[in-house]
């Protein structure tokens, strides 16, 4: 099963630098590299033996002290494996779950989760495109880091295109 996930990022340079001990001058490059390098380490994607392959231009730039970039991936995973890993009915909306879950995991990466990041994700569901926006107030904060995110709905702003 293949789906495309496209994400737009808006992250404060100082927020990422302060939370991650980085030099603010290095933040745009470091942020882009970190997210890109982390996607294939998402446990559920790894367990299902899936892959994320980046494509397109990032449009990486800093405007008014905020990093703006676009990161797009082609997500490729066996439908039955993904359903098994996520404990889903293989006849259900697996493609949407894949895209939403990966987007949610990206937004909750350890070096992103305490920043002021805003991320908008766009993906196809089989019934049209969906756009979801995650904001700092949408972050999950668990006392137990092993708590599953299965079934968690993404941030509150979701729209069908």
Secondary structure as UniProt FT lines:
FT   STRAND          2..12
FT   HELIX           13..20
FT   HELIX           24..26
FT   HELIX           27..38
FT   HELIX           39..41
FT   HELIX           43..47
FT   TURN            48..49
FT   STRAND          51..55
FT   STRAND          61..63
FT   TURN            64..65
FT   STRAND          66..76
FT   HELIX           79..86
FT   TURN            90..91
FT   HELIX           94..107
FT   TURN            110..114
FT   STRAND          118..124
FT   STRAND          129..134
FT   HELIX           136..138
FT   TURN            145..146
FT   TURN            150..151
FT   STRAND          157..160
//
